[in-house]
Each structure stands twice: as C-alpha cells, then as structure tokens.
Amino acid sequence: MSDEGRKTREVREIRERLSGARGPAFWRSLEELAGTPGFQEILHEEFPRHASEWAEGFDRRRFLQLSGATLALAGLTACTRQPQERIVPYVKQPEEIVPGRPLFYATAATLGGYAMALLVESHEGRPTKIEGNPLHPASLGATDAFAQASILGLYDPDRSQVLTELGTIQTWEAFSKALTTRLAALAALKGDGLRILTETVTSPTLADQLRTLLAKYPKARWHQWESAGRDNVRAGAKAAFGRYVETVYDFSAADVVVSLDADFVMHGPGRTRYARDFAARRKVRGKPRDLCRLYMIESAPTNTGTLADHRLGLTAGEIPAFALALAAEVGVTGVSRPTGLPPRMAALVSAAGAELKAKRGAGIVIPSEFAPPEVHVLAHAMNEVLGNVAPTPGPDQPEGRGTTQHSEPLEVEPIDQLASLKELTSDMNAGRVDTLLILGGNPVYTAPADLDLSKAFLKVPLRAHLSFEDDETSAYCQWHVPASHELETWSDARAFDGSATIIQPLIEPLYGGKSAHEVLSLMLDDPPRTAYDVVRAFWVKPLGDATGREPGTFETKWRRSLHDGIVQIALPKEGMNTPNSLGSNSLGSWVYRNPLFSILGHAAPLAISPDAVTRAATSIAATGIPATSVDGFELIFRPDPTIHDGRFANNGWLQELPKPLSKLTWDNAALLAPAAAARLGVVNGDVVEIAANGRSLRAPVWIQPAHPDNAVTLHLGYGRRRTGRVGSGAGFDANALRTSAALWSVRGATLTKTGETHPLATTQEHFSMEGRHLVRVGTLEEYRREPRFAQEMEETPPRDLNFFPGHPYEGYAWGLSIDLSSCTGCGACVLACAAENNAPVVGKDQVMRGREMHWIRIDRYYAGELDDPRTHHQPVMCMQCEQAPCEVVCPVGATNHSSEGLNDMVYNRCVGTRYCSNNCPYKVRRFNFLKYSDDTTPVLKLLHNPDVTVRSRGVMEKCTYCVQRINETRIVAERESRKIRDGEIVTACQQACPTEAIVFGDINDPRSHVSRLKAEATNYGLLEQLNTRPRTTYLAKIVDPNPALGAAGLEEAGHEPAPHGEATQSEAPRGEGEGS
Amino acid sequence: MTPDLPARSAQAPIIGPGHTSATVTDQISAVVLMKTPRWWFFAFGVSFLLVMMLMYALAYLFTKGVGIFGVNVPVGWGWDITNFVWWIGIGHAGTLISAILLLLRQDWRNSINRFAEAMTLFAVACAGIYPLIHLGRPWVFYWLFPYPNSMGIWPQFRSPLVWDVFAVSTYATISMLFWFVGLIPDLATLRDRTTNKMGRIVYGILAMGWRGSAKHWHNYEAAYLMLAGLATPLVVSVHSVVSFDFASGIIPGWHTTIFPPYFVAGAIYSGFAMVLTLAIPLRALFKLEDFITDRHLQNMAKVMLATGLIVAYGYAMEIFMAWYSGNRFEEFMVKNRMLGPYMFQYWSLIACNILIPQLLWLKKVRSSAPILFVIAIVVNVGMWLERYVIIVTSLHRDFLPSSWGMYSGTVWDKVTFLGTIGLFLSLMFLFIRFLPVISIFEMRAILPEAKKLADEAEEEGA
C-alpha cells in the first residue's frame, strides 16, 4: 500500500512539473521528465523485468517455454489484422496533383513491336489502371487483356532489380565502363564482332539510334528475333510485291470477310481496332442491313472462329489448299483449282467465292500470321483481283476507299527474323561474334530448339542482356541489366495504322531499370543521355517546322503529342475516328493521310508480280491436299492466348485469366479434338508424350471441341525455366518441339499415352447449355421474320408478381446491356474489372477448387456437333436483380438494395455465411475463402485502386457496376447542379471492351443508350423466368449464314436441347473428385 | 432374442421382472457410484483425444480461414452445414421422447428419456459449433443476434438463418432446462447415496435442496409438465426452421414446400436411430436389460419405421413434383441426383434410409438387439447422406452450366466432423459416469403397473 502511495505521489510530482511548463518548454520538460529518477523508478515498477529480460540466460525449459509462446503468438498474428498505415501529407504540393483525384496520361504499350495506345490512370504518382486512348485510331478507348495486365507487370516484385555481372551485383557505371572499353577496342575493327539482338522494332527513336550505331560501326550487325513474330506476313508481302509492305484492313467497309486462319480480333497489331470495326458491322438494331458475313477457315480454334457465320475446321496443312481453291474460284490468273477437294471445302469455296465476287470491293481475304507466305501471296492476289485494294491516293484520287490498304512497312527494319537469328547463331558458333548485346526479348527460351542457342551463346566472349526479369537468357549472359517498364521510361512506337505515339513514363523506374535508349546512348553519346533527351531530340526534326506545313513551335506540338498520345503532324481532323463517329470515316483514309509516312517515305504504287502468284500456286499444288488419315498428328504452335510467347508468364492476372476457349488457367495443354482423344483413349489431364522432329515432350491433354482432328495445338510461353514465383512451374515448354524448319506447324508427330496425369485448372467444366435458353441465338432471317424470337423462348413472370413490396426507383436506375453478337470472348473486360476492383489472384490450387475471384466471367458454350460446334460467349457479372435472391437470405443485411437498384455489398457487415452465393442463380458472387489479397508485399500496395476496398478474408464480394465510378460522377454532377449525362459513367468492363458489347447507363431515362438497347426486340434477361428481374440484360446473338450453305449448326443452338456430351469432356478434373 | 419370449411379446414388459423400488434405485445409481470401470477410462480417453483434435482443427481454421474446408463457388455449404443439420436432427429424439411421449402418457419412455435428453443436449452442442465455424468471419458471429448496438443495426429478419439462431438457441435452452429439472430428484438420490464428500457437495448443490416432500413433488410435476408443453412445439419448429434454410432458397432441390414436415420426420428418424445406437451398447455394458427392455427397442424400431416411411414419402414427392411441375431445372436436379456424379451418395442414401430399414417390418428383426444396432447405424449414415445430397447435389449444378462444379470435403472437414463426434461421446461418457442414465424416480413410478402387467402375463402363461 505504501508503494502505491509513493507511486501516486511521484506521478503527482511529475504532473506538477508538467503543468508548470508552458509553450515550447513543454517538450523540453518531457525530455527532462524521462530522465528524472522518479520516472525511471515508475518505469521499472511497471515493467519490473523490462531491464533484465535476458539477464539469467537460457535453460532448456525456458527455451521451450519461449518457443511455445512464439508459436502461439505467431498463430495469433496470422489472424487477419488490418496493417497499420501512416498518412503523410505533402510538404510541397506537386503541380496538378489533388489527393484523391486521379490524373490520366496518354502513352503506349507495345506487343510484338507495335503500339497499343493507352491512357493510364495515376493516383498521387502511382499508375493504377490502364485504359485505351480514345483519341487513338488503333484503340478508340479499348484495350486488350495484355494491356490491362501490364500494370501488374510494372509492379511485379519478381522483376529483376539489380544489374549483375556473373551473378554479382554491379553498378550501372561498371557496366558502362565495361561496354565502352569493349567498344573502344571494337572501334578499330569498325565494329566487327559487335552484334545487337532486338525484338521487332517500330520505334523511330530506337531505329535512329541503331542506325547511328551501325553508321559508327559499319561492320556491326543488328539482328531481330520475335518468337511470335510476323515473318510469314513479311515474306508473303515481299514475294507478292517484291518489297516489304504493311497491309491494313478496313472491316468497317467490308460486307464479306474470308479469314484464312487469321484470328484478327485477338492477334496482330490491329486486333483491337479490327474487332471494333468488325463488331460494328455485326450489330443488329431495329431494321438491319445485311451483316458483314464472316467465313472462317481455321486450324487451331480461334475467337474469330466463334464469331463466324460459317466455320471450317482444317488442319494447318490444308489451309493453303483452301486458299488456292478460293483464289481459283475468284478468278486469280495463273491459278487453277486443286483436284480432289473434299466436299466440305468445295462447298465453302464456291459459296465464299461467289459472295466475294458478288461484293466486289467490299470483301476482305485475310491470311493468318501463321499461314505460310504462299497463302499471303494468294490473299494479296485475291484482294487485288476482287477490287478490294484501295486505289493509291494521288491528286486526282483524294481518298483511298476500299477494304485493304498497303503502305510502307511500319517496322523500321523489316527482315526475315528467323534467318537473322539463324545467321547470328551460325556466326556465334563460328566465333565471329565478339560482343552480343541483347536489348529485350528472351531468345534462349524462345528460339527454335534446333538452333541450340544457349550453346552458341557460350562461344561469345561478351554477352549482355537487357530484360525485365532475370530469365533464361540472362542466365547465359555475363551482364544482366534490368530493363525499365514502358510505364517507367520515355520511348516511342507506332501502331498498326502508322500513327506514332510517344511513350511517356508514369513513374520513376521502381527497380532502377534502364531502357534500350539509355543502353544505346552509352555506346553513342558522351556523356550518355537520358531516354527523355534521346526521344525528345529525335522528334525535334519531325515535329519542327522544317516542311513549313504546320504553324507553331516544336514545344506546343510536342506537348500536344504527349497529351493526345498520338504524334501531331498535320493531323487531318476529319481523319480521326472517335468512338462515337464510328464508320463515318474509313480507317483506310486515315492511314493514307497519316503524314508520318512522309518521314519514312511515302507508299509507292504497288503491283503484284504474276510470277509470285504462279510460284505460290505451284508450290501449294505440289504439296496438294494432305491426306486426312496421315500417320500421326499435325503439331500446331500458337502464341498463348494469355501469356503470349512467355513474356507474361510471371503476370498473375494473365496466368489466371481463363484462356478464351479452353477456360484453362495456369497451364498450357496439348489441345486435341474430341475424336482424336477418343482414339487415343485419353481424357483431360492425361499426360501424353508428343514426339516430332526427333524431339519429344510430355504434356497434359485438353479436349478442345472444334479442333481439327489429326492435329494437336501447343501454346508457346509456358514451361519457363527461370522466371518469377508466379510463372515458375506452370505448363510445359512447347519450344522444345519447335524447330526453325517448322515454326508454326509440322506434320508427322506421334502421341503416346503415358498413363500419368497432370491436374489442370479450368474455370468452366461444362460446355453445354443443357437445353436451357442461356445464350439465345438466331439467324438474321429469323430475326426479320420474328424480331422477338429471343424473348419468346422463355416466359417472363408479370411485373406485379412480388412477395415483398417492390422498390421504387425514382432517381437513376442503373442497368447494363450486353450484345452477344459483339462479344469475342477476348477477356479484356475480365482483367479490366480485376484491375479496377482490386480483385486478387488466387493461384492454381484455388482455381481448381472453384474459388477464382473474377467478378465478371465469360461463359463459353458449345452447341451442335462436338467436332464442329458453334461457340458462344456470354459475359456474366452480377445481374443487380431488382428482386435479388441474395438480399433476402443474408442474415446480417450485408447485401442491400440501393435506391438506384444496385445490390450493394457491405464488406464490413459481411460475416461470411455464403448463403447469398448459394442462393444466387447466376453464381456471380465471389468469396474470400482465405486471405487472397496481398497487403504484405509493399510494392503491390501501390497497384491498388484507392477508390475500392481491398477485401480481406471471409467476406463475400461481387460486381458493383463499378459503384466507385458512379459515385465519382455523381459528385461531379451534383456539384455542377445537373443530372448525370448518358455515357458519363463508364464501367471498367465497358471501357475495355474492344467491340462495345457492354453498355451501361440509366434505364429510367428512356433516351439513354442502354434504354434504347433494352428496348430492342432481341433484348432478354438471363434466367428471367425466375422473376429475379435482372438489370443486366443481353441482346440475342444474331448470325447471318449464307442461305446457299444452309443454317448449319443453328437449330440446336438456342431452340433445341443441345447434346450433353457428358462422355467426353463435361467433367474436367477439378478438386479432388467426389466427396462424402 | 431370448428363446422363452413371453406370449404377449408386443406388450413385453417395460421393466424386468422382480424389481422393487430398492433394486431399481440400487442398480441405476450403482452405475454412477461404483468404482470407475477400466473401459470407461479407455473409451473416454479416445473420445477426449478426438476433442483435442477438434480443438486443433478449430485453431487452424480460425488462423487460416474457412478455405481449409472444401467449400467453393457454387457449393458454398458442404460438410459444415451437413453436420449441423445432422446433429440437430439427432437432437430431436430427446425432446420428442421426453416431452411428447410424456404428454401422451407413454410410460415406456421412462427408461430411455434421460439419456435421450442428454443425447439431445450434446447433439445440439455439437450442432451449434457448425453455424459458427462455417462463417467466413466467425469472430463476429454475434451479429446474427438482435443485440442492441450503437449503430442501430439489426439482423435481417427475412433470412432463415436468423430464424435458425432463434430456433436453435431456444431449443437448446428448453432442452437444457427440461433435462436438468428432470434430473433434480435423482440428483438428490445420488447426494444421499454417495460416500464421496466431493460428490455430496456437488450433487447437493445441483439437487437444489430437494427433499422429496409432497410439495416438492407437486411443484416438480407442474414444472415438468409445463416444460414438456413448451418443448413439444419446439420439436416441430426447430427442424422446420432448419428446413427453411433450404426451402426458402430458389435453388432446385431446395425450393420445395414439403421440406418442413419431411425434415421433422427425418430428424425424429435419425434421433431414434441415435438413441438405439447408444442404448443397445449401454444396456449391455451396465447390465440394464431390465430397464431398457426389448419392448423399448421394439417401440423405438416402430417409430423409426414410421418416420422412415414419411421420409420415403418425401423423397417420392420430390421426384413426383420434379416431373409434375414440368420445371426443367427441377427435372434436371432429380436426374442429376440419381445419375450424376453424386449418384453413389444418392443411392446409398436410398439404401440406408428406405430399403434396409424395411427389415423392421419383421418382428424378428425388431427383437434382435444386434440387428437393430446395425440398422440404427445404417440410418445414421443414411440421414447424414441425405443432408449431404440435399446440400451438395442441389448446389453443384444449378441454373447455369457454366458455373457448375464439384465438391468434396477436405481432410479438415473430416477431422472437424470426427472431432464433434468425439465431443459428443466425451460428453456422453461424462454423463454416464456422473449422472444416472436412467431416471430412477420415474422407473420407480412405473413399478406398480409393471408388476400388474407382469402378473397378468404370468397368469396367462400358466
């Protein structure tokens, strides 16, 4: 008690001392206070063992006690606790930055060298979300999945972070010294032995630097290699025209398209714009004109094939024969129809040929990047003979109206990249290479197996590699230089239509990466310049007023170019396509008027050499139509739909994005036709040994409906041996079977069942609609006969059928419309949603358990015969039901109906019974079964959208119609005392969608875009018969088959029960099988 | 079982011959007062290990999250809710036997009601664990209760899960009271008979000053009857409410009006099966054949047969309605149950719940304790499967084939289930050891009538 008394007394003393202190002295007296003996005493009494915790040392008993306690505490800390955060205000307010208000910067990302124009959202200096650049003709505001995911690539904690020499950390200066020393030695030899290896380059600045370098070192050589490159396109153009040209198609002007295996909505530099233009010609509204009819001749099933009115599945080896027959049919001179054409092919050749001829000048024959050059020659000849190629503009021909345009190549140095890589390899093997500088790319992994590139590497004395990650190639180089991300550096690139974009950084390099410009500057400039200086210096001349055509100074034009994301050179206003004026300007006219060509030379008139056509025809005829029952399989190689050539292997978003057709995640597989799988006696996940070219590979099988029989498709990019934590151990390396003789397909492979199995994670196990009217499909003719055919498939309950009193919607009522005719299934919306809404990546194991967290999924159904089905895509997100089954069952009221008709999720209130998910007929709710969100990796915190809660373990989540965007716009509108305008709110999925399939808006406003779409006769609600009154509705898919060929495969699509197909594929291996 | 079965075996005695008040009291209280048998330590030890396993599983669960179970989307509930419904169902027999049979003056119940009630209580305790631990955020489970809070937030009363909270907690409270009130006279007996000082104190406190005066008995009878009256509607309400969890959903296979009666019948079915599962070994172990006679077993078998038939009717109605409604989703659901990937579970359930129990029509089967024991176990398994089939097969393939999936319990699902069985058995063994498993005073009460019946039987036999 006396102790107690003393303590109180001392505290009182201290209080007195404190109260006696005033103003600044207060702080000083606190410091003094800490030193007072009284305070020390109290401290000691409060924590009596504080000072002597470890004084006695350890015995065994004590050690066990403590380790037990540690374990218990470790367990406690594992319980979810929100991390402590500090808020630091700006000391100096940066210009333009208002905390909480994002800024948008125009820039670009490249894939295969070509630019995808972007608008990047930045919150207080950290980029968080990528959108397409609406001002740019290649994007028109849309993006693809790769662009959406590139933001994760920026923050990827597995990116290489240090410059290394033989594995030891080095400085940039050390590298600089090593390189310049070497160059000094090489200078005497005029650069003999210096080799530079890049990927495809469209960057004018980089080209300028490389050309300067080559001028300085005339004997140095520049090689290019892109694994998923366009050698066939280049070779075809060169054969046909005698020179390299770039071919651009204008789908908005096309009435009929014949695709020779070209997946033009998913692949190639123009994919986003092509998808937009094509879909625009397939939208059915009111009284429609005929659709742009698509004939798809494809080998490995593609997304474009799912949009086709007529699809013909052939092996890759049969495609040239089809091209030849079609060329003969449309009247290309010097070409005769091959004999022994199977009836299936013959029928389609006649029908497609007749239609191409009938619609002269409004047709497109588009060959695949993966088809041999002969097919390209024939396609060029067909477009020429059909009058599809726009006449060359001149003084008397102001506008080149047509569907197909040729122009100067956009690549700075179009070459046969395979030959280039082969030459490099042989030179390395012959010891002719002294210094090899690899600027980007991962050739050791991507090179054809027969080149044995890694072995050749070891014969080069000095090897340096600039790359994002410490990859397979870095392992074979002495120097590894971390590369900067495109969001971290200055550069430039050109899009498929020739327009150039200056790539501007959104953030300082996170991991000290360097760009190719900086590395080249090391070799060219003294002192080396920054990327900004290099890029800006290059554009002074083109943007300067040298020609006298454009008034204004360089600075204003430079700023304008940066702001718009497109380089401003005499930009004709009427040549710009904006999202809302689609079709008013043909793409072609824009390409031709694009004065950027004047920098690199204007397109000269082109003529197809008849010899080339004859040669191509003879070559194809000599091969003939491969026998259908050849020994063994045809191997088809394709870049992976989500991780491309492997460069995105460590990107969790792309790994977890379901492949558009197989819905596989985290793996590639040997895709087989159902019949072939039945013959081999394999099911999904069975590992087969694939042998070809004297090499072999083990891979799990995935049965892919619509796949050609006798063929097996392997996607590149998996089986990475040296990558980050995400990509390690995923899939198998198809490059092991790929040889320089057969880059895209090879015949005579054998498949042997091994008896092993490999678990594959799919997000959709069933492909049949089970006779339910989910995706409603009709032909254009049917639609003209009965526009409401889709609504009549199911009964909709009357509006007054309601157990609880209905909700009045007096203000806004948000709704969404999805046009199933337009959806290509590309998956851009899925990643846009994940990026916008901070959706976590869960990993293969969790996907196999059915716990993927995407708020929007694209359901894929097959209808008709398994070997040749129609494929339908249906994006499904929360339907925001007006009578939501989820709302009534939540015991704590964590999911509520808003006055505007949204089903709001209150994460804080959710206790996680999962009852709402069970009761959701659409199964769109997603549950955090474990702690999926990563809030421990510091750099990944920067990625999160600050407007959206990061969900923790144990709560339910789902699509909110991007409520944060709604609210942001609402605040703006309220401040301006007005209603929210139609189209002012754009959901993330809508914004990313290349085909404008998704439209969001106020359905209380009858004039809004979404209201007008919902008033269409083809509008229907999914499972509307359950009286859920979904706010998301669909426009039925309309196809327009050629009456001459019959509406094959349509009857069963929506009107009759589809076959179950249980035996072959309906149960994918997922989870542990059956329980109990 | 016994070769010289009395002629009126349907009216076989509800208490063995030759018993007086003294022998009844001696024999039943001896179970508690005798030296703890060796096997008890062993059996309790094993059960307690299972409880420890449960504790470990729960610790892991709370650390990692509910994702350690096999649940997913579309199957948001799995073993957790299956076990919940199964345990709640088992908990039904106790109240039914105690309350409804008491009100109906079925004296034969007197020898089984005590441990049936205990069983109810322990089963409800096991059941109560599941709704809590299946939550994504179990630490905020109390949000399901309408407790006053500063934010003025209430539970969402349209949700059957909230009704569940009320139904189950009410049921647990009433069952507890009923059991305890019924125990008071016997606790007094034990207090008076035990030689152990500790026992005297504990039993003494629990007996609440019971001295057996006429006034005590008067009050006691009134209270007991009143509790019985309160408990009776609960037998119907609890499982009806539990069935609403499913019936008020829109999922085919859940959304059906027959669920409440069919669930109640199923609950009684499984409850009696569990009583038999426990009673048969119990009476053998403690030589209580005189009190839990073949007559009891037969009566319980008959109740099982009757409720089993109601359950069978429920199954038949589901199939009929799927066809009669013309609803393609319902139709698919039934087909999928019968022929889909979970057909093994479905047909096992049909075999366990409908086919095998038909043997109970045979008197020979009803009067053979070992066969009854086996059938009871089979019904227990069958009723578990029934809940599994209802939950999993309805959810795993509902409306959109794109979101169909498969479900299987993980090792943690299984460990947790075994753990709750361990908890149930541990509580049961503690109960057997420390409280009279058979109501002593109620057995004494039926002695006169039993004697009369026995005499009659003897006369007839002579």
Chai-1 contact restraints between the chains, C-beta under 6 A:
chainA,res_idxA,chainB,res_idxB,connection_type,confidence,min_distance_angstrom,max_distance_angstrom,comment,restraint_id
A,G75,B,T63,contact,1.0,0.0,6.0,A-B,restraint_1
A,A78,B,T63,contact,1.0,0.0,6.0,A-B,restraint_2
A,Q764,B,S402,contact,1.0,0.0,6.0,A-B,restraint_3
A,H766,B,P401,contact,1.0,0.0,6.0,A-B,restraint_4
A,H766,B,W404,contact,1.0,0.0,6.0,A-B,restraint_5
A,E770,B,P401,contact,1.0,0.0,6.0,A-B,restraint_6
A,R849,B,N72,contact,1.0,0.0,6.0,A-B,restraint_7
A,G850,B,N72,contact,1.0,0.0,6.0,A-B,restraint_8
A,G850,B,V73,contact,1.0,0.0,6.0,A-B,restraint_9
A,G850,B,G405,contact,1.0,0.0,6.0,A-B,restraint_10
A,R851,B,N72,contact,1.0,0.0,6.0,A-B,restraint_11
A,D859,B,S402,contact,1.0,0.0,6.0,A-B,restraint_12
A,P885,B,I250,contact,1.0,0.0,6.0,A-B,restraint_13
A,V888,B,R158,contact,1.0,0.0,6.0,A-B,restraint_14
A,V889,B,S159,contact,1.0,0.0,6.0,A-B,restraint_15
A,C890,B,Q156,contact,1.0,0.0,6.0,A-B,restraint_16
A,C890,B,S159,contact,1.0,0.0,6.0,A-B,restraint_17
A,P891,B,L144,contact,1.0,0.0,6.0,A-B,restraint_18
A,P891,B,P155,contact,1.0,0.0,6.0,A-B,restraint_19
A,P891,B,Q156,contact,1.0,0.0,6.0,A-B,restraint_20
A,P891,B,S159,contact,1.0,0.0,6.0,A-B,restraint_21
A,P891,B,L161,contact,1.0,0.0,6.0,A-B,restraint_22
A,P891,B,V162,contact,1.0,0.0,6.0,A-B,restraint_23
A,V892,B,W143,contact,1.0,0.0,6.0,A-B,restraint_24
A,V892,B,P155,contact,1.0,0.0,6.0,A-B,restraint_25
A,G893,B,Q156,contact,1.0,0.0,6.0,A-B,restraint_26
A,V911,B,L135,contact,1.0,0.0,6.0,A-B,restraint_27
A,V911,B,R137,contact,1.0,0.0,6.0,A-B,restraint_28
A,V911,B,V140,contact,1.0,0.0,6.0,A-B,restraint_29
A,V911,B,W143,contact,1.0,0.0,6.0,A-B,restraint_30
A,G912,B,L135,contact,1.0,0.0,6.0,A-B,restraint_31
A,G912,B,G136,contact,1.0,0.0,6.0,A-B,restraint_32
A,G912,B,R137,contact,1.0,0.0,6.0,A-B,restraint_33
A,T913,B,L161,contact,1.0,0.0,6.0,A-B,restraint_34
A,R914,B,G76,contact,1.0,0.0,6.0,A-B,restraint_35
A,Y915,B,L161,contact,1.0,0.0,6.0,A-B,restraint_36
A,S917,B,V73,contact,1.0,0.0,6.0,A-B,restraint_37
A,S917,B,G76,contact,1.0,0.0,6.0,A-B,restraint_38
A,N918,B,G76,contact,1.0,0.0,6.0,A-B,restraint_39
A,N918,B,L395,contact,1.0,0.0,6.0,A-B,restraint_40
A,N919,B,G249,contact,1.0,0.0,6.0,A-B,restraint_41
A,P921,B,F399,contact,1.0,0.0,6.0,A-B,restraint_42
A,K923,B,V73,contact,1.0,0.0,6.0,A-B,restraint_43
A,K923,B,P74,contact,1.0,0.0,6.0,A-B,restraint_44
A,K923,B,S403,contact,1.0,0.0,6.0,A-B,restraint_45
A,F929,B,V66,contact,1.0,0.0,6.0,A-B,restraint_46
A,F929,B,G67,contact,1.0,0.0,6.0,A-B,restraint_47
A,L930,B,G65,contact,1.0,0.0,6.0,A-B,restraint_48
A,L930,B,G67,contact,1.0,0.0,6.0,A-B,restraint_49
A,R953,B,G65,contact,1.0,0.0,6.0,A-B,restraint_50
A,G954,B,G136,contact,1.0,0.0,6.0,A-B,restraint_51
A,G954,B,R137,contact,1.0,0.0,6.0,A-B,restraint_52
A,V955,B,G136,contact,1.0,0.0,6.0,A-B,restraint_53
A,L1023,B,F399,contact,1.0,0.0,6.0,A-B,restraint_54
A,R1070,B,M406,contact,1.0,0.0,6.0,A-B,restraint_55
A,G1071,B,M406,contact,1.0,0.0,6.0,A-B,restraint_56
A,G1071,B,S408,contact,1.0,0.0,6.0,A-B,restraint_57
A,E1072,B,S408,contact,1.0,0.0,6.0,A-B,restraint_58
A,E1074,B,P341,contact,1.0,0.0,6.0,A-B,restraint_59
A,E1074,B,S408,contact,1.0,0.0,6.0,A-B,restraint_60
A,G1075,B,Y407,contact,1.0,0.0,6.0,A-B,restraint_61
A,G1075,B,S408,contact,1.0,0.0,6.0,A-B,restraint_62
A,G1075,B,G409,contact,1.0,0.0,6.0,A-B,restraint_63
A,S1076,B,Q345,contact,1.0,0.0,6.0,A-B,restraint_64
A,S1076,B,Y388,contact,1.0,0.0,6.0,A-B,restraint_65
